[in-house]
Amino acid sequence: MTYQSLNPATGKLIQSFDELTDKQLESKLATAATCFKTWKNKTYKERAVIVARASVLLHEQAEAFAHTMTLEMGKRISEARGEVEFSSSILAYYAKNAERFLAPTELNPVIGEAHMESSPIGVIFGVEPWNFPYYQLARVAGPHLMAGNVLVVKHAGCVPQCAIAFEKLWIDAGAPVGLYTNLLISHAQSDRVVDDPRIKGVALTGSVAAGRSIAARAGQNLKPSSMELGGSDAFIVLEDADMKHTLKWAVWGRMYNGGQTCCAAKRFIVVESRQGRRSAG
């Protein structure tokens, strides 16, 4: 695994980063496991102070975060700014609502009494892709950290500066050491992280091949896993479509973020009566 920032326009190397040694990886996993012992006992209000502060810092430093994203993966700066603000909103949303979402719920069984409650489970291993370098991290960090879990994350090899910046965000927000940890690790080390008994769950967003590999590894270890592996989304045009409006959003749906979007319009299904017709004006 190589961690390199390459200029997407020129292919020129901007900066490269060394992978962690096995000793360094062990130290980070041990720190995360220790952090969980105290973080799981924090109240929602105490957790929300850190998560909400991270949200504010993202908003306040949006231009710097956006610039790093555009530099590394080529996202247009306007879209990069939008992603940073969206990521900030995600963190704020979970800081505000997690306690309500995870509150104990009374159940009504036919016999006896029952209720459902949520409890932290431990250190979660995240594997995330490059197409939305901050959003992919924020949408995992917000709910997990507010739920009382801690995170160790392997980001894509082509966005190491974004990965490092997002880890620093949590440090700057006052997070305890080990709450959110960026791992610059190889594929072989990644397998060992999944195997590690201190890891209690795995979350991956990426390719089908990566999902098969990580999900199989998690299954062998009887660990819960979540896999988000893209899709084949349809753009459907019916008889009553305003074609001027449709054409504009068809292009946007396919080409937003350079076309590197899991829910991009990938199949265009047009009823026969609308094929070959253009809107007036």
Backbone as CSV, one residue per row, in Angstrom:
resi,resn,N_x,N_y,N_z,CA_x,CA_y,CA_z,C_x,C_y,C_z
1,MET,0.853,-1.191,0.000,0.000,0.000,0.000,0.884,1.235,0.000
2,THR,0.625,2.163,-0.930,1.395,3.395,-1.014,0.494,4.583,-0.717
3,TYR,0.939,5.441,0.186,0.178,6.648,0.515,0.876,7.837,-0.125
4,GLN,0.240,8.363,-1.176,0.840,9.453,-1.932,-0.204,10.496,-2.309
5,SER,0.188,11.765,-2.178,-0.595,12.855,-2.736,-0.058,13.138,-4.124
6,LEU,-0.901,12.913,-5.131,-0.521,13.175,-6.511,-1.433,14.263,-7.063
7,ASN,-0.856,15.230,-7.760,-1.662,16.251,-8.409,-2.523,15.585,-9.478
8,PRO,-3.866,15.614,-9.354,-4.713,14.908,-10.314,-4.601,15.463,-11.732
9,ALA,-4.217,16.735,-11.872,-4.123,17.355,-13.191,-2.835,16.991,-13.913
10,THR,-1.757,16.837,-13.153,-0.441,16.617,-13.768,0.173,15.260,-13.451
11,GLY,-0.344,14.600,-12.408,0.255,13.340,-11.973,1.520,13.529,-11.166
12,LYS,1.891,14.769,-10.904,3.124,15.064,-10.171,2.966,14.723,-8.692
13,LEU,4.004,14.093,-8.137,3.997,13.750,-6.729,4.111,15.009,-5.870
14,ILE,3.179,15.171,-4.965,3.204,16.301,-4.044,3.914,15.907,-2.754
15,GLN,3.512,14.766,-2.207,4.114,14.292,-0.961,3.762,12.823,-0.773
16,SER,4.675,12.067,-0.209,4.412,10.664,0.101,4.546,10.445,1.605
17,PHE,3.928,9.377,2.086,3.882,9.113,3.525,4.215,7.649,3.784
18,ASP,4.985,7.412,4.822,5.370,6.053,5.177,4.220,5.331,5.868
19,GLU,4.135,4.032,5.613,3.190,3.210,6.351,3.658,3.059,7.796
20,LEU,2.730,2.768,8.674,3.074,2.501,10.063,3.870,1.202,10.162
21,THR,4.789,1.158,11.063,5.436,-0.113,11.388,4.457,-0.941,12.217
22,ASP,4.714,-2.224,12.331,3.843,-3.071,13.147,3.836,-2.604,14.604
23,LYS,4.979,-2.139,15.074,5.058,-1.650,16.453,4.203,-0.394,16.623
24,GLN,4.261,0.508,15.661,3.457,1.724,15.732,1.958,1.395,15.672
25,LEU,1.604,0.448,14.812,0.204,0.035,14.705,-0.294,-0.541,16.024
26,GLU,0.502,-1.387,16.633,0.120,-1.968,17.922,-0.100,-0.882,18.959
27,SER,0.765,0.119,18.976,0.637,1.209,19.935,-0.681,1.967,19.739
28,LYS,-1.046,2.202,18.483,-2.277,2.941,18.199,-3.515,2.126,18.561
29,LEU,-3.493,0.834,18.302,-4.626,-0.010,18.673,-4.781,-0.091,20.190
30,ALA,-3.660,-0.198,20.879,-3.706,-0.252,22.343,-4.254,1.056,22.917
31,THR,-3.855,2.171,22.325,-4.333,3.476,22.793,-5.829,3.616,22.552
32,ALA,-6.293,3.157,21.402,-7.724,3.219,21.097,-8.522,2.368,22.075
33,ALA,-8.030,1.170,22.366,-8.728,0.283,23.303,-8.786,0.894,24.699
34,THR,-7.715,1.551,25.111,-7.696,2.222,26.409,-8.673,3.392,26.430
35,CYS,-8.708,4.145,25.347,-9.623,5.286,25.256,-11.070,4.832,25.401
36,PHE,-11.408,3.699,24.782,-12.786,3.210,24.845,-13.244,2.974,26.284
37,LYS,-12.342,2.526,27.137,-12.705,2.217,28.517,-13.278,3.429,29.250
38,THR,-12.812,4.613,28.879,-13.332,5.829,29.513,-14.417,6.482,28.668
39,TRP,-14.247,6.484,27.340,-15.219,7.147,26.463,-16.606,6.522,26.565
40,LYS,-16.660,5.196,26.738,-17.963,4.531,26.804,-18.774,4.971,28.021
41,ASN,-18.090,5.486,29.023,-18.776,5.918,30.243,-19.136,7.400,30.228
42,LYS,-18.761,8.124,29.184,-19.117,9.524,29.073,-20.612,9.657,28.792
43,THR,-21.204,10.714,29.275,-22.607,10.972,28.959,-22.721,11.475,27.521
44,TYR,-23.935,11.438,26.993,-24.135,11.983,25.647,-23.757,13.458,25.607
45,LYS,-24.056,14.167,26.658,-23.733,15.591,26.714,-22.222,15.798,26.652
46,GLU,-21.471,14.964,27.355,-20.008,15.078,27.345,-19.438,14.727,25.967
47,ARG,-19.971,13.698,25.344,-19.513,13.334,24.002,-19.849,14.434,23.004
48,ALA,-21.035,15.008,23.158,-21.494,16.029,22.219,-20.606,17.270,22.238
49,VAL,-19.982,17.562,23.362,-19.082,18.723,23.424,-17.960,18.566,22.405
50,ILE,-17.389,17.365,22.323,-16.278,17.108,21.397,-16.769,17.076,19.950
51,VAL,-17.847,16.345,19.702,-18.340,16.187,18.330,-18.836,17.525,17.778
52,ALA,-19.534,18.290,18.607,-20.018,19.603,18.163,-18.856,20.557,17.912
53,ARG,-17.820,20.485,18.732,-16.654,21.340,18.531,-15.955,20.997,17.215
54,ALA,-15.873,19.722,16.891,-15.288,19.316,15.614,-16.109,19.873,14.450
55,SER,-17.414,19.869,14.599,-18.290,20.444,13.577,-18.002,21.921,13.367
56,VAL,-17.873,22.652,14.450,-17.598,24.088,14.367,-16.256,24.348,13.700
57,LEU,-15.239,23.567,14.065,-13.917,23.762,13.483,-13.913,23.479,11.982
58,LEU,-14.657,22.450,11.559,-14.768,22.172,10.130,-15.356,23.370,9.396
59,HIS,-16.405,23.937,9.970,-17.042,25.102,9.356,-16.099,26.297,9.315
60,GLU,-15.426,26.532,10.421,-14.540,27.695,10.500,-13.329,27.564,9.580
61,GLN,-12.881,26.344,9.355,-11.686,26.111,8.533,-12.042,25.480,7.188
62,ALA,-13.246,25.754,6.730,-13.749,25.105,5.513,-12.838,25.330,4.311
63,GLU,-12.300,26.530,4.173,-11.473,26.833,3.001,-10.197,25.994,2.997
64,ALA,-9.571,25.835,4.148,-8.339,25.046,4.227,-8.614,23.572,3.957
65,PHE,-9.679,23.040,4.557,-10.027,21.640,4.319,-10.374,21.416,2.849
66,ALA,-11.123,22.330,2.260,-11.521,22.203,0.860,-10.306,22.255,-0.055
67,HIS,-9.367,23.132,0.236,-8.169,23.264,-0.593,-7.384,21.956,-0.604
68,THR,-7.233,21.330,0.557,-6.514,20.054,0.628,-7.207,18.994,-0.211
69,MET,-8.536,18.954,-0.143,-9.303,17.978,-0.905,-9.115,18.166,-2.408
70,THR,-9.229,19.388,-2.865,-9.063,19.678,-4.291,-7.645,19.367,-4.748
71,LEU,-6.675,19.691,-3.930,-5.273,19.433,-4.256,-5.005,17.949,-4.434
72,GLU,-5.611,17.104,-3.582,-5.303,15.676,-3.592,-6.120,14.872,-4.590
73,MET,-7.445,15.140,-4.667,-8.266,14.269,-5.508,-8.998,14.985,-6.634
74,GLY,-8.789,16.297,-6.757,-9.266,16.991,-7.937,-10.703,17.467,-7.913
75,LYS,-11.373,17.374,-6.773,-12.739,17.865,-6.696,-12.760,19.375,-6.946
76,ARG,-13.712,19.845,-7.739,-13.821,21.278,-7.957,-13.969,21.992,-6.623
77,ILE,-13.338,23.154,-6.489,-13.279,23.813,-5.191,-14.666,24.147,-4.660
78,SER,-15.607,24.493,-5.539,-16.966,24.776,-5.069,-17.608,23.528,-4.465
79,GLU,-17.379,22.380,-5.104,-17.908,21.123,-4.573,-17.173,20.730,-3.296
80,ALA,-15.881,21.023,-3.241,-15.099,20.709,-2.043,-15.608,21.500,-0.848
81,ARG,-15.875,22.774,-1.050,-16.427,23.588,0.039,-17.764,23.018,0.503
82,GLY,-18.572,22.624,-0.457,-19.868,22.054,-0.109,-19.736,20.778,0.698
83,GLU,-18.767,19.924,0.351,-18.576,18.682,1.100,-18.122,18.955,2.535
84,VAL,-17.240,19.923,2.705,-16.780,20.257,4.056,-17.955,20.734,4.908
85,GLU,-18.783,21.603,4.353,-19.926,22.117,5.109,-20.933,21.002,5.406
86,PHE,-21.123,20.102,4.446,-22.012,18.962,4.663,-21.488,18.076,5.786
87,SER,-20.186,17.838,5.778,-19.565,17.025,6.827,-19.728,17.684,8.187
88,SER,-19.567,18.992,8.233,-19.774,19.731,9.476,-21.199,19.556,9.972
89,SER,-22.162,19.620,9.049,-23.575,19.481,9.424,-23.877,18.082,9.951
90,ILE,-23.228,17.071,9.381,-23.432,15.694,9.850,-22.996,15.558,11.305
91,LEU,-21.814,16.085,11.619,-21.331,15.996,12.997,-22.254,16.743,13.945
92,ALA,-22.703,17.921,13.546,-23.618,18.702,14.382,-24.938,17.958,14.594
93,TYR,-25.420,17.298,13.554,-26.683,16.564,13.613,-26.628,15.448,14.653
94,TYR,-25.561,14.663,14.631,-25.461,13.558,15.592,-25.166,14.059,17.003
95,ALA,-24.401,15.140,17.109,-24.168,15.716,18.439,-25.484,16.141,19.073
96,LYS,-26.394,16.634,18.274,-27.684,17.115,18.774,-28.686,15.991,19.012
97,ASN,-28.688,14.965,18.163,-29.786,14.002,18.162,-29.455,12.600,18.660
98,ALA,-28.181,12.276,18.866,-27.815,10.896,19.191,-28.500,10.388,20.456
99,GLU,-28.573,11.213,21.488,-29.202,10.754,22.731,-30.652,10.358,22.494
100,ARG,-31.356,11.132,21.697,-32.756,10.812,21.394,-32.851,9.555,20.538
101,PHE,-31.972,9.425,19.554,-31.997,8.250,18.692,-31.733,6.957,19.467
102,LEU,-30.841,7.028,20.452,-30.394,5.825,21.155,-31.065,5.632,22.508
103,ALA,-32.083,6.414,22.790,-32.784,6.294,24.076,-33.458,4.923,24.189
104,PRO,-33.508,4.344,25.390,-34.203,3.066,25.575,-35.645,3.141,25.087
105,THR,-36.096,2.073,24.473,-37.436,2.031,23.899,-38.230,0.903,24.542
106,GLU,-39.378,1.227,25.081,-40.237,0.209,25.663,-40.879,-0.628,24.561
107,LEU,-40.891,-1.940,24.744,-41.520,-2.857,23.799,-42.786,-3.432,24.423
108,ASN,-43.615,-3.999,23.608,-44.891,-4.517,24.102,-45.091,-5.961,23.671
109,PRO,-44.333,-6.882,24.262,-44.495,-8.295,23.902,-45.829,-8.851,24.405
110,VAL,-46.265,-9.912,23.774,-47.526,-10.534,24.184,-47.411,-11.081,25.596
111,ILE,-46.252,-11.608,25.931,-46.020,-12.171,27.261,-44.811,-11.486,27.887
112,GLY,-44.935,-11.076,29.138,-43.818,-10.501,29.860,-43.574,-9.039,29.515
113,GLU,-42.402,-8.563,29.951,-42.015,-7.185,29.706,-40.677,-7.153,28.971
114,ALA,-40.467,-6.108,28.184,-39.220,-6.013,27.424,-38.967,-4.567,27.027
115,HIS,-37.707,-4.268,26.850,-37.335,-2.968,26.299,-36.068,-3.144,25.475
116,MET,-35.776,-2.173,24.627,-34.579,-2.206,23.799,-33.666,-1.064,24.220
117,GLU,-32.392,-1.349,24.391,-31.439,-0.311,24.742,-30.175,-0.460,23.908
118,SER,-29.436,0.636,23.769,-28.214,0.651,22.968,-27.010,0.878,23.871
119,SER,-25.947,0.128,23.612,-24.724,0.260,24.399,-23.515,0.281,23.465
120,PRO,-22.446,0.994,23.831,-21.215,0.991,23.028,-20.642,-0.419,22.955
121,ILE,-19.998,-0.741,21.822,-19.442,-2.084,21.692,-17.918,-2.107,21.672
122,GLY,-17.265,-0.971,21.372,-15.806,-0.996,21.417,-15.143,-0.221,20.305
123,VAL,-13.976,-0.714,19.888,-13.202,-0.077,18.826,-13.732,-0.550,17.476
124,ILE,-14.075,0.394,16.608,-14.585,0.082,15.273,-13.518,0.411,14.240
125,PHE,-13.337,-0.484,13.282,-12.361,-0.288,12.201,-13.099,0.172,10.953
126,GLY,-12.764,1.374,10.455,-13.364,1.894,9.239,-12.388,1.863,8.077
127,VAL,-12.878,1.482,6.907,-12.090,1.500,5.672,-12.869,2.356,4.679
128,GLU,-12.287,3.480,4.269,-13.058,4.462,3.507,-12.386,4.844,2.190
129,PRO,-13.179,5.285,1.178,-12.664,5.594,-0.156,-12.338,7.062,-0.340
130,TRP,-11.832,7.371,-1.516,-11.275,8.694,-1.780,-12.257,9.689,-2.373
131,ASN,-13.411,9.231,-2.890,-14.234,10.129,-3.703,-14.875,11.274,-2.914
132,PHE,-15.151,11.033,-1.633,-15.623,12.092,-0.732,-14.756,12.006,0.534
133,PRO,-13.569,12.608,0.502,-12.559,12.343,1.532,-12.956,12.713,2.953
134,TYR,-13.849,13.694,3.136,-14.280,14.063,4.485,-15.672,13.515,4.814
135,TYR,-16.569,13.583,3.854,-17.925,13.076,4.095,-17.906,11.608,4.508
136,GLN,-17.097,10.794,3.814,-17.051,9.373,4.132,-16.583,9.135,5.567
137,LEU,-15.742,10.038,6.074,-15.269,9.916,7.450,-16.296,10.454,8.437
138,ALA,-16.883,11.598,8.106,-17.827,12.242,9.023,-19.064,11.384,9.263
139,ARG,-19.548,10.730,8.222,-20.781,9.955,8.376,-20.568,8.697,9.218
140,VAL,-19.320,8.270,9.362,-18.993,7.160,10.263,-18.678,7.700,11.658
141,ALA,-17.906,8.771,11.708,-17.466,9.305,13.002,-18.618,9.857,13.829
142,GLY,-19.513,10.612,13.208,-20.599,11.233,13.960,-21.401,10.249,14.789
143,PRO,-22.023,9.248,14.180,-22.838,8.312,14.956,-22.041,7.407,15.888
144,HIS,-20.870,6.929,15.428,-20.120,6.000,16.273,-19.568,6.675,17.531
145,LEU,-18.995,7.849,17.366,-18.426,8.516,18.540,-19.520,8.935,19.517
146,MET,-20.645,9.388,18.999,-21.742,9.757,19.893,-22.353,8.527,20.572
147,ALA,-22.268,7.377,19.925,-22.791,6.143,20.527,-21.860,5.580,21.588
148,GLY,-20.649,6.142,21.704,-19.714,5.683,22.720,-18.628,4.766,22.215
149,ASN,-18.611,4.508,20.915,-17.527,3.714,20.336,-16.341,4.622,20.014
150,VAL,-15.207,4.016,19.694,-14.058,4.780,19.197,-13.691,4.208,17.836
151,LEU,-12.939,4.978,17.043,-12.662,4.615,15.663,-11.173,4.550,15.352
152,VAL,-10.795,3.538,14.572,-9.506,3.513,13.886,-9.849,3.383,12.413
153,VAL,-9.233,4.222,11.573,-9.681,4.330,10.189,-8.524,4.227,9.204
154,LYS,-8.694,3.374,8.213,-7.769,3.292,7.078,-8.431,3.999,5.899
155,HIS,-7.899,5.162,5.529,-8.438,5.897,4.393,-7.737,5.457,3.109
156,ALA,-8.236,5.932,1.975,-7.665,5.576,0.677,-6.237,6.098,0.544
157,GLY,-5.413,5.363,-0.188,-4.005,5.700,-0.306,-3.721,6.991,-1.041
158,CYS,-4.695,7.491,-1.838,-4.444,8.703,-2.621,-4.885,9.984,-1.921
159,VAL,-5.439,9.878,-0.700,-5.857,11.091,0.024,-5.276,11.122,1.454
160,PRO,-3.978,10.871,1.604,-3.399,10.818,2.949,-3.459,12.154,3.692
161,GLN,-3.334,13.272,2.968,-3.374,14.561,3.654,-4.769,14.866,4.198
162,CYS,-5.793,14.458,3.462,-7.157,14.606,3.969,-7.352,13.741,5.221
163,ALA,-6.829,12.520,5.171,-6.953,11.615,6.311,-6.268,12.183,7.549
164,ILE,-5.085,12.722,7.357,-4.327,13.301,8.469,-5.024,14.543,9.002
165,ALA,-5.565,15.361,8.100,-6.267,16.577,8.512,-7.506,16.247,9.340
166,PHE,-8.212,15.181,8.969,-9.434,14.829,9.702,-9.094,14.292,11.089
167,GLU,-8.000,13.572,11.223,-7.572,13.124,12.544,-7.183,14.326,13.410
168,LYS,-6.462,15.274,12.833,-6.062,16.474,13.573,-7.283,17.275,14.026
169,LEU,-8.337,17.251,13.210,-9.568,17.943,13.576,-10.043,17.511,14.959
170,TRP,-10.003,16.219,15.223,-10.493,15.708,16.506,-9.557,16.088,17.653
171,ILE,-8.278,16.085,17.385,-7.322,16.514,18.408,-7.564,17.974,18.756
172,ASP,-7.744,18.795,17.716,-8.002,20.219,17.938,-9.328,20.451,18.652
173,ALA,-10.265,19.536,18.477,-11.575,19.659,19.122,-11.540,19.225,20.587
174,GLY,-10.384,18.740,21.034,-10.256,18.335,22.430,-10.530,16.875,22.696
175,ALA,-10.556,16.054,21.652,-10.814,14.628,21.826,-9.691,13.958,22.601
176,PRO,-10.022,12.986,23.434,-8.969,12.233,24.127,-8.149,11.426,23.114
177,VAL,-6.892,11.205,23.417,-6.012,10.450,22.528,-6.590,9.052,22.317
178,GLY,-6.719,8.653,21.060,-7.251,7.331,20.749,-8.717,7.334,20.353
179,LEU,-9.393,8.466,20.482,-10.819,8.499,20.132,-11.013,8.292,18.636
180,TYR,-10.209,8.998,17.841,-10.261,8.850,16.391,-8.818,8.733,15.912
181,THR,-8.487,7.618,15.279,-7.100,7.355,14.896,-7.004,7.026,13.418
182,ASN,-6.173,7.781,12.705,-5.904,7.503,11.302,-4.795,6.467,11.201
183,LEU,-4.995,5.452,10.354,-4.008,4.382,10.194,-3.485,4.361,8.760
184,LEU,-2.217,4.682,8.583,-1.556,4.532,7.285,-0.948,3.130,7.258
185,ILE,-1.742,2.154,6.808,-1.328,0.759,6.925,-1.463,0.034,5.590
186,SER,-0.772,-1.102,5.500,-0.811,-1.933,4.301,-2.063,-2.813,4.327
187,HIS,-2.314,-3.493,3.195,-3.448,-4.415,3.143,-3.245,-5.572,4.120
188,ALA,-2.026,-6.047,4.229,-1.746,-7.140,5.163,-1.993,-6.693,6.604
189,GLN,-1.582,-5.483,6.933,-1.838,-4.951,8.276,-3.335,-4.758,8.498
190,SER,-4.039,-4.352,7.449,-5.483,-4.177,7.556,-6.157,-5.496,7.935
191,ASP,-5.714,-6.588,7.329,-6.262,-7.906,7.678,-6.020,-8.214,9.153
192,ARG,-4.832,-7.870,9.636,-4.516,-8.151,11.034,-5.360,-7.289,11.982
193,VAL,-5.709,-6.069,11.534,-6.570,-5.222,12.353,-7.955,-5.866,12.485
194,VAL,-8.495,-6.376,11.373,-9.797,-7.048,11.425,-9.734,-8.255,12.360
195,ASP,-8.618,-8.983,12.330,-8.445,-10.166,13.181,-8.288,-9.813,14.656
196,ASP,-7.820,-8.618,14.960,-7.472,-8.251,16.329,-8.697,-8.305,17.239
197,PRO,-8.617,-9.000,18.366,-9.782,-9.128,19.258,-10.249,-7.804,19.856
198,ARG,-9.412,-6.780,19.842,-9.831,-5.479,20.363,-10.772,-4.754,19.404
199,ILE,-10.785,-5.177,18.142,-11.685,-4.596,17.147,-13.020,-5.325,17.229
200,LYS,-14.104,-4.579,17.439,-15.411,-5.189,17.674,-16.377,-5.053,16.497
201,GLY,-15.989,-4.301,15.468,-16.847,-4.149,14.296,-16.072,-3.512,13.164
202,VAL,-16.572,-3.710,11.943,-15.897,-3.202,10.754,-16.911,-2.494,9.865
203,ALA,-16.529,-1.304,9.358,-17.387,-0.563,8.422,-16.565,-0.211,7.189
204,LEU,-17.050,-0.592,6.016,-16.312,-0.329,4.781,-17.209,0.327,3.742
205,THR,-16.663,1.312,3.059,-17.255,1.850,1.844,-16.202,1.716,0.761
206,GLY,-16.540,1.047,-0.332,-15.535,0.844,-1.367,-16.012,-0.087,-2.451
207,SER,-15.082,-0.765,-3.066,-15.374,-1.633,-4.203,-15.951,-2.973,-3.754
208,VAL,-16.546,-3.674,-4.702,-17.067,-5.011,-4.416,-15.933,-5.936,-3.989
209,ALA,-14.790,-5.841,-4.660,-13.644,-6.696,-4.325,-13.177,-6.440,-2.894
210,ALA,-13.076,-5.164,-2.519,-12.669,-4.838,-1.151,-13.703,-5.316,-0.157
211,GLY,-14.974,-5.158,-0.499,-16.043,-5.607,0.390,-16.016,-7.098,0.623
212,ARG,-15.791,-7.864,-0.448,-15.711,-9.322,-0.298,-14.584,-9.706,0.653
213,SER,-13.439,-9.062,0.473,-12.271,-9.392,1.281,-12.489,-9.058,2.754
214,ILE,-12.930,-7.824,3.014,-13.095,-7.383,4.400,-14.268,-8.093,5.070
215,ALA,-15.379,-8.246,4.356,-16.549,-8.912,4.946,-16.238,-10.366,5.278
216,ALA,-15.488,-11.037,4.394,-15.111,-12.430,4.657,-14.229,-12.514,5.894
217,ARG,-13.307,-11.571,6.013,-12.402,-11.561,7.168,-13.195,-11.312,8.454
218,ALA,-14.103,-10.343,8.397,-14.926,-10.062,9.571,-15.792,-11.265,9.921
219,GLY,-16.331,-11.926,8.898,-17.167,-13.102,9.142,-16.395,-14.230,9.799
220,GLN,-15.161,-14.428,9.372,-14.332,-15.467,9.979,-14.112,-15.206,11.460
221,ASN,-14.115,-13.914,11.818,-13.906,-13.533,13.216,-15.218,-13.284,13.966
222,LEU,-16.357,-13.570,13.287,-17.689,-13.387,13.880,-17.885,-11.971,14.400
223,LYS,-17.471,-11.002,13.571,-17.616,-9.598,13.938,-18.646,-8.934,13.034
224,PRO,-19.496,-8.079,13.580,-20.462,-7.372,12.734,-19.749,-6.461,11.747
225,SER,-20.312,-6.360,10.553,-19.711,-5.500,9.532,-20.801,-4.833,8.716
226,SER,-20.495,-3.655,8.213,-21.399,-2.969,7.291,-20.620,-2.669,6.020
227,MET,-21.230,-2.966,4.878,-20.573,-2.812,3.588,-21.409,-1.888,2.701
228,GLU,-20.814,-0.809,2.211,-21.475,0.077,1.244,-20.641,0.012,-0.016
229,LEU,-21.175,-0.673,-1.044,-20.356,-1.036,-2.198,-20.872,-0.420,-3.497
230,GLY,-21.463,0.756,-3.407,-21.914,1.430,-4.616,-23.283,0.944,-5.051
231,GLY,-23.633,1.197,-6.298,-24.941,0.808,-6.781,-25.037,0.954,-8.282
232,SER,-26.231,0.737,-8.811,-26.496,0.880,-10.236,-27.784,1.678,-10.378
233,ASP,-27.673,2.961,-10.076,-28.854,3.799,-9.942,-29.457,4.184,-11.293
234,ALA,-30.785,4.172,-11.341,-31.504,4.459,-12.582,-32.006,5.898,-12.617
235,PHE,-31.899,6.519,-13.776,-32.466,7.838,-14.054,-33.619,7.580,-15.028
236,ILE,-34.842,7.735,-14.545,-36.022,7.342,-15.319,-36.740,8.572,-15.856
237,VAL,-36.975,8.590,-17.151,-37.657,9.705,-17.803,-39.021,9.224,-18.294
238,LEU,-40.092,9.823,-17.761,-41.455,9.423,-18.111,-42.076,10.404,-19.113
239,GLU,-43.318,10.115,-19.510,-43.976,10.871,-20.570,-44.119,12.356,-20.258
240,ASP,-44.342,12.694,-18.998,-44.642,14.082,-18.651,-43.386,14.884,-18.290
241,ALA,-42.206,14.370,-18.590,-40.960,15.047,-18.208,-40.757,16.342,-18.989
242,ASP,-40.332,17.382,-18.281,-39.878,18.626,-18.903,-38.450,18.365,-19.377
243,MET,-38.237,18.224,-20.672,-36.954,17.756,-21.171,-35.827,18.758,-20.945
244,LYS,-36.135,20.042,-20.972,-35.094,21.029,-20.696,-34.573,20.855,-19.277
245,HIS,-35.481,20.656,-18.356,-35.109,20.412,-16.959,-34.412,19.053,-16.827
246,THR,-34.942,18.062,-17.533,-34.415,16.696,-17.440,-32.971,16.601,-17.926
247,LEU,-32.695,17.212,-19.072,-31.348,17.116,-19.630,-30.306,17.732,-18.705
248,LYS,-30.654,18.865,-18.105,-29.732,19.522,-17.186,-29.382,18.594,-16.017
249,TRP,-30.400,17.979,-15.433,-30.149,17.153,-14.247,-29.625,15.766,-14.602
250,ALA,-29.857,15.331,-15.832,-29.263,14.065,-16.261,-27.743,14.183,-16.318
251,VAL,-27.276,15.289,-16.879,-25.825,15.527,-16.945,-25.256,15.664,-15.543
252,TRP,-25.939,16.433,-14.684,-25.470,16.603,-13.312,-25.441,15.259,-12.583
253,GLY,-26.492,14.473,-12.755,-26.580,13.192,-12.055,-25.488,12.222,-12.426
254,ARG,-24.997,12.332,-13.686,-23.920,11.432,-14.106,-22.541,12.006,-13.814
255,MET,-22.389,13.346,-13.881,-21.061,13.940,-13.862,-20.688,14.644,-12.565
256,TYR,-21.623,14.774,-11.619,-21.267,15.413,-10.349,-20.096,14.682,-9.708
257,ASN,-19.184,15.442,-9.150,-17.980,14.887,-8.521,-17.163,14.058,-9.515
258,GLY,-17.142,14.510,-10.767,-16.397,13.790,-11.790,-16.966,12.423,-12.088
259,GLY,-18.222,12.216,-11.726,-18.846,10.914,-11.940,-18.522,9.898,-10.861
260,GLN,-17.717,10.287,-9.883,-17.283,9.370,-8.822,-18.217,9.487,-7.616
261,THR,-19.443,9.011,-7.821,-20.459,9.075,-6.778,-21.224,7.759,-6.751
262,CYS,-21.362,7.169,-5.574,-22.025,5.867,-5.464,-23.446,5.900,-6.015
263,CYS,-24.143,7.012,-5.806,-25.543,7.110,-6.241,-25.683,7.937,-7.517
264,ALA,-24.617,8.013,-8.314,-24.698,8.713,-9.597,-25.695,8.007,-10.513
265,ALA,-26.256,8.761,-11.468,-27.154,8.167,-12.454,-26.334,7.294,-13.400
266,LYS,-26.507,5.994,-13.316,-25.687,5.065,-14.103,-26.464,4.410,-15.235
267,ARG,-27.784,4.336,-15.112,-28.624,3.754,-16.165,-29.726,4.751,-16.494
268,PHE,-29.846,5.108,-17.752,-30.861,6.063,-18.182,-31.984,5.286,-18.889
269,ILE,-33.154,5.340,-18.291,-34.315,4.618,-18.816,-35.332,5.654,-19.273
270,VAL,-35.562,5.710,-20.570,-36.425,6.734,-21.159,-37.582,6.049,-21.885
271,VAL,-38.809,6.429,-21.550,-39.958,5.837,-22.238,-39.867,6.172,-23.728
272,GLU,-40.367,5.268,-24.563,-40.192,5.387,-26.009,-40.733,6.701,-26.557
273,SER,-41.818,7.187,-25.988,-42.432,8.411,-26.510,-41.562,9.642,-26.312
274,ARG,-40.581,9.582,-25.386,-39.703,10.741,-25.113,-38.357,10.608,-25.768
275,GLN,-38.085,9.497,-26.408,-36.796,9.301,-27.041,-36.694,10.096,-28.339
276,GLY,-35.572,10.798,-28.481,-35.330,11.550,-29.690,-36.044,12.870,-29.764
277,ARG,-36.745,13.282,-28.681,-37.460,14.538,-28.683,-36.676,15.600,-27.905
278,ARG,-36.780,16.838,-28.327,-36.124,17.949,-27.643,-37.201,18.901,-27.134
279,SER,-36.898,19.574,-26.042,-37.854,20.526,-25.511,-37.883,21.775,-26.372
280,ALA,-39.027,22.431,-26.391,-39.151,23.686,-27.113,-38.384,24.772,-26.387
281,GLY,-37.790,25.707,-27.139,-37.060,26.803,-26.485,-35.686,26.404,-26.107
